[in-house]
């Protein structure tokens, strides 16, 4: 199992344990780059795509609803199933 698969598992099965470092690694693997940080919010861009805003709390923690939104936006469930084949 690759480290990216393990990271995706964390997003799918343990969303309350995700921090901004995990988000940066995941989005980087999917071609996104961090463009700016505004207060407690990070903004990621990908050419031809809409920006993704990720707010944090207590420094680096990302709340579960935002993690679940990333899972849906990146279609991680389908990606994970394909990686298992």
PEFENSUL-V898964 format. One record per run of one state. SS is the DSSP state (alpha for helix, beta for strand, coil for the rest). FROM is the first residue (numbers start at 1). LEN is the number of residues. Records with the same first field share a line. If there is no record, write none. Layout:
SS = FROM-LEN, FROM-LEN
This chain:
coil = 1-2, 14-1, 18-1, 30-3, 39-2, 46-6, 56-1, 58-3, 62-2, 75-1, 85-1
alpha = 3-11, 15-3, 20-10, 64-11, 76-9
beta = 19-1, 33-6, 41-5, 52-4, 57-1, 61-1
